[in-house]
Amino acid sequence: MMFFLTVIVSLYILTIAILIYGFDKIKEPGTKNLTPKTNFTIIVPFRNEAENLPILLTSLEKMNYPSGLFEVILVDDASDFRMQILECRFQITMIDNIRISKSPKKDAITTAMQKVKSEWVITTDADCVVPQNWLLSLDNYIQTHYVSMIAGAVNYAVDNSFLHHFQQLDIASLQGATIGSFGISKGFMCNGANLAYTKSLFQKLNRFESNNTIASGDDVFLLQKAIGQFPEQVHYLKSDDCIVITKPLNDWKSLFYQRVRWASKTTAYQSTFGKMLGLIVFGGNLGLLFVVWSLLFGVGNFYILYFLVLSKISIDFVLINKTNRFLKNKTTSYLAAALLYPFFNVVVACYALFGKYEWKGRRF
């Protein structure tokens, strides 16, 4: 038992160390004052977002980018009431989602693509706020790199509650793993709240064909298909100017269902590395629970068990702290979250295999 726990936790520690190495390999691009020339279409699927959409549109209004070079397509996925959109300095169109699969969000993007005139498309969510130089940073990167898909960072705007800080630490770990995997040329994950790609790439990948029976994954599955066919054209933009801010959830039930929705995609990954990493993370967290149990009941070598706990918490802290510095977060409530997270992760992973979850008022 002791040998098994030591191997599992050691493998986890080695894996996180490799991701830390990858994280440092991705460098932040320097500031370039290139004349903007890329046309963008920003697609925003939404459902019952009357409170959040005006905030997103205001942030888009404040962007430092020529209004003639971008447009916004809002895709209403059967909201309970019709929203009235205020006039903006940029072109904005609202259309209804055409459902053709079991995935509302993938259908929304597919529906919007029929209206897209530009080559570059960006997806984001209605509950987000985009930075002032968001499009400018993407445009500069596109002008200086051979690229067809760009993944960007997403962060939470939090208050002082433990629930919010737990989510911020969780998303920091996810963003750290994302950046780290790109750094070792094993990218497998991204966030649809900040994902840009060309319309021609979307068509070459046959849209969401082969994974539209899964409710979510409009981002991850498309990324993995793109990396599988055109790996040199898929990049991560590690830039302060390309960090989209979204809202954390305000209750544990909603957070649990969200993480179950995210975890439920893992078994359908095309990325072997992504599947292996998911198993290693699950094994590391499950192993830590057994280590803690052994410590509580005095089973095994106390010094080895204590060393395993300390090593896992420490290696996680290094990756999360690096990511928090990039995201401009303060690392708070780390120890409490680190002790809770293995329980949370294991329960989510197990439930995702068999259980149902709620999303936007629907059950999947």
C-alpha positions in Angstrom: 0.0 0.0 0.0 2.8 2.4 0.9 4.7 1.6 -2.2 1.6 2.1 -4.4 0.8 5.5 -2.8 4.4 6.7 -3.2 4.4 5.8 -6.9 1.0 7.5 -7.6 1.8 10.7 -5.8 5.4 10.8 -7.2 4.0 10.4 -10.7 1.7 13.3 -10.0 4.5 15.5 -8.7 6.6 14.7 -11.8 3.8 15.5 -14.1 3.1 18.9 -12.5 6.8 19.6 -12.6 6.8 19.0 -16.3 3.8 21.4 -16.7 5.7 24.1 -14.7 8.6 23.7 -17.1 6.2 24.1 -20.0 4.6 27.1 -18.4 7.9 28.9 -18.3 8.7 28.0 -21.9 5.7 30.0 -23.1 6.9 33.6 -23.2 4.8 36.7 -23.1 5.0 38.6 -26.4 6.5 42.1 -26.4 4.4 45.2 -27.1 4.0 45.8 -30.9 2.5 49.0 -32.3 1.3 47.5 -35.6 -1.5 49.1 -37.5 -4.7 47.0 -36.9 -5.8 45.2 -40.0 -7.5 41.9 -38.9 -11.3 41.7 -39.2 -13.0 39.8 -36.4 -16.4 38.4 -35.7 -17.2 37.9 -32.0 -19.8 35.2 -31.4 -21.6 35.3 -28.1 -24.1 32.4 -27.4 -26.4 33.2 -24.6 -29.5 32.1 -22.7 -31.2 34.4 -20.1 -28.4 36.8 -19.8 -30.2 40.1 -19.4 -28.1 41.1 -16.5 -24.7 40.2 -18.0 -24.9 41.0 -21.7 -25.0 44.9 -21.3 -21.8 44.6 -19.2 -20.1 42.6 -21.9 -21.2 45.0 -24.6 -19.9 47.9 -22.6 -16.5 46.3 -22.4 -16.6 45.7 -26.2 -17.5 49.3 -26.7 -14.4 50.4 -24.7 -12.0 48.3 -26.7 -9.0 50.0 -28.4 -9.7 48.7 -31.8 -11.3 50.3 -35.0 -15.0 49.6 -34.9 -15.1 49.0 -38.6 -12.8 45.9 -38.1 -15.1 43.9 -35.9 -18.7 42.9 -35.5 -20.6 41.0 -32.8 -23.2 38.2 -33.4 -25.4 37.4 -30.4 -27.0 34.0 -30.6 -30.1 33.6 -28.4 -30.6 30.1 -27.2 -34.3 30.1 -26.3 -34.2 32.8 -23.6 -37.4 33.2 -21.6 -37.8 36.7 -23.0 -36.5 38.8 -25.9 -33.7 41.3 -25.1 -33.5 44.7 -26.5 -29.9 45.6 -27.5 -28.8 49.2 -27.2 -27.1 50.8 -30.2 -23.3 50.4 -30.2 -20.5 51.9 -32.2 -19.8 48.6 -33.8 -22.1 46.3 -35.9 -24.2 44.0 -33.7 -26.6 41.3 -34.9 -28.9 39.1 -32.8 -30.1 35.8 -34.2 -31.9 32.8 -32.8 -30.1 29.5 -32.2 -31.0 26.7 -34.6 -30.8 23.4 -32.7 -29.5 20.5 -34.6 -27.7 18.5 -32.0 -27.6 17.8 -28.2 -25.2 20.7 -27.7 -26.8 24.1 -27.5 -23.5 26.0 -27.6 -22.1 24.2 -30.5 -25.3 24.7 -32.4 -25.2 28.4 -31.6 -21.7 28.8 -33.0 -22.6 26.7 -36.1 -25.7 28.9 -36.6 -23.6 32.1 -36.2 -21.0 30.9 -38.7 -23.6 31.1 -41.5 -23.6 34.9 -40.9 -19.9 35.4 -40.5 -18.2 37.5 -43.2 -14.7 37.8 -41.7 -12.0 35.2 -41.7 -11.3 35.4 -38.0 -13.9 34.4 -35.4 -13.7 34.8 -31.6 -16.0 33.1 -29.1 -16.7 34.5 -25.7 -19.5 34.2 -23.1 -22.2 36.6 -22.1 -21.0 36.9 -18.5 -17.5 38.0 -19.5 -15.7 41.3 -19.6 -13.0 41.7 -22.2 -9.8 43.8 -21.8 -9.3 47.1 -23.7 -6.5 45.8 -25.9 -8.0 42.3 -26.4 -8.5 42.5 -30.2 -5.3 44.5 -30.6 -3.2 41.9 -28.9 -4.8 39.2 -31.1 -4.3 41.2 -34.2 -0.6 41.8 -33.5 -0.1 38.1 -32.9 -1.9 37.2 -36.1 0.2 39.6 -38.1 3.5 38.2 -36.7 2.8 34.4 -36.5 1.6 31.6 -38.8 -1.5 30.7 -36.9 -5.1 29.6 -37.4 -6.2 29.2 -33.8 -5.3 31.1 -30.7 -6.2 30.2 -27.1 -6.2 32.9 -24.4 -6.6 33.1 -20.7 -9.7 33.4 -18.6 -9.9 34.5 -15.0 -12.5 35.2 -12.3 -13.4 38.5 -10.7 -13.9 37.4 -7.1 -15.0 38.8 -3.7 -13.6 37.8 -0.3 -15.7 34.6 0.1 -13.9 31.2 0.4 -16.1 29.9 -2.4 -14.9 32.5 -4.8 -11.2 32.1 -3.8 -11.6 28.3 -4.2 -12.8 28.8 -7.7 -10.0 31.3 -8.5 -7.4 28.8 -7.3 -9.1 26.1 -9.3 -9.1 28.1 -12.5 -5.5 29.1 -11.9 -4.6 25.4 -11.8 -6.5 24.8 -15.0 -4.9 27.8 -16.7 -1.5 26.7 -15.5 -2.0 23.2 -16.9 -3.3 24.7 -20.2 -0.3 27.0 -20.6 2.1 24.3 -19.4 0.8 21.7 -21.9 1.2 24.2 -24.8 4.7 24.8 -23.6 5.6 21.1 -24.1 3.7 20.9 -27.4 0.9 18.9 -25.8 -1.9 21.4 -25.8 -5.2 19.7 -25.1 -7.4 22.3 -23.3 -8.7 25.8 -23.7 -11.6 28.0 -22.7 -14.4 29.0 -25.2 -14.7 32.3 -23.4 -11.5 33.3 -25.1 -10.8 31.3 -28.2 -10.0 32.7 -31.7 -9.8 30.7 -34.9 -10.3 31.2 -38.6 -13.5 30.3 -40.4 -11.6 28.3 -42.9 -10.1 26.2 -40.1 -13.6 25.6 -38.7 -14.7 24.3 -42.0 -11.6 22.1 -42.6 -12.3 20.5 -39.2 -15.9 19.7 -40.2 -17.2 22.0 -37.5 -18.2 19.9 -34.4 -18.8 16.7 -36.3 -18.1 13.6 -34.2 -18.6 15.3 -30.8 -22.0 17.1 -31.1 -23.7 14.5 -28.9 -21.8 15.9 -25.9 -23.5 19.0 -24.4 -20.4 21.0 -23.9 -16.9 21.0 -25.4 -17.3 23.5 -28.2 -13.8 24.7 -27.2 -11.8 21.6 -26.1 -12.9 19.2 -28.9 -12.3 21.8 -31.6 -8.9 22.6 -30.2 -7.9 18.9 -30.1 -9.1 18.3 -33.7 -7.1 21.4 -34.8 -3.9 20.2 -33.0 -4.4 16.7 -34.4 -4.5 18.0 -38.0 -2.6 21.4 -37.9 -0.5 21.4 -34.8 1.9 24.2 -35.9 -1.0 26.5 -36.5 -2.5 26.3 -32.9 -0.9 28.7 -30.4 -1.5 30.0 -26.9 -1.3 33.8 -26.4 0.2 34.4 -23.0 -0.5 38.1 -22.7 -1.8 40.5 -20.1 -3.9 42.1 -22.8 -5.6 38.9 -23.7 -7.1 37.9 -20.3 -10.9 37.7 -20.3 -12.6 38.1 -17.0 -15.7 36.1 -16.1 -17.9 35.6 -13.0 -17.5 32.9 -10.5 -20.5 30.9 -9.3 -22.2 31.8 -6.1 -23.2 28.4 -4.6 -21.5 25.1 -4.3 -24.2 23.2 -6.1 -23.7 25.2 -9.3 -20.0 24.9 -9.0 -20.3 21.1 -8.6 -22.5 20.8 -11.7 -20.2 23.1 -13.7 -17.1 21.0 -12.9 -19.1 17.8 -13.6 -19.9 19.2 -17.0 -16.3 20.0 -17.6 -15.1 16.6 -16.4 -17.7 14.6 -18.4 -15.8 15.6 -21.6 -12.6 13.9 -20.6 -13.5 10.4 -21.7 -14.2 11.7 -25.2 -10.9 13.5 -25.6 -9.0 12.8 -28.8 -5.8 13.9 -27.0 -4.0 10.9 -25.4 -2.0 13.3 -23.3 -5.2 15.0 -22.0 -6.6 11.6 -21.0 -3.4 10.6 -19.3 -3.2 13.9 -17.4 -6.8 13.5 -16.3 -6.0 10.1 -14.9 -2.8 11.2 -13.2 -4.5 14.2 -11.6 -7.4 12.0 -10.4 -4.9 9.4 -9.1 -2.8 12.0 -7.4 -5.8 13.5 -5.6 -7.2 10.0 -4.7 -3.8 9.0 -3.5 -3.6 12.1 -1.3 -6.9 11.1 0.3 -5.4 7.7 1.2 -2.3 9.3 2.5 -4.3 11.6 4.8 -6.4 8.6 5.9 -3.2 6.7 6.7 -1.9 9.6 8.7 -5.1 9.9 10.7 -5.2 6.2 11.6 -1.4 5.7 12.0 -1.0 3.3 9.1 2.4 3.3 7.4 5.5 5.3 7.8 4.6 8.7 9.2 7.6 10.5 7.7 7.0 9.2 4.2 3.3 10.0 4.3 3.9 13.5 5.6 6.6 14.1 2.9 4.1 13.0 0.2 1.4 15.4 1.5 3.9 18.3 1.7 5.4 17.5 -1.7 2.0 17.5 -3.5 0.8 20.7 -1.8 4.1 22.4 -2.6 4.3 21.4 -6.3 0.7 22.5 -6.8 1.5 25.9 -5.1 4.4 26.5 -7.5 2.2 26.1 -10.6 -0.7 28.0 -9.1 1.5 30.8 -7.9 3.2 31.2 -11.3 -0.3 31.3 -12.9 -1.6 33.8 -10.4 1.3 36.1 -11.0 0.5 36.0 -14.7 -3.3 36.5 -14.1 -2.5 39.3 -11.5 -4.3 37.3 -8.7 -3.4 37.2 -5.0 -2.8 33.7 -3.8 -5.1 33.5 -0.8 -6.8 30.6 1.1 -4.4 28.2 -0.6 -3.9 25.7 2.3 -7.6 25.4 3.0 -8.4 25.0 -0.7 -5.5 22.5 -1.2 -7.0 20.3 1.6 -10.5 20.5 0.2 -9.7 20.1 -3.5 -8.8 16.4 -3.5 -12.2 15.5 -2.0 -13.9 17.8 -4.4 -12.0 16.5 -7.4 -12.5 12.9 -6.7 -16.3 13.3 -6.1 -16.7 15.3 -9.3 -14.8 12.8 -11.3 -16.8 9.8 -10.0 -20.1 11.6 -10.4 -19.2 12.7 -14.0 -19.0 9.0 -15.0 -22.7 8.2 -14.2 -24.5 11.3 -13.0 -26.6 14.0 -14.7 -25.9 17.8 -14.4 -27.8 21.0 -14.8 -26.8 23.8 -17.2 -28.7 26.9 -18.1 -31.9 25.5 -16.7 -31.6 22.2 -18.6 -30.6 18.8 -17.4 -28.1 16.7 -19.3 
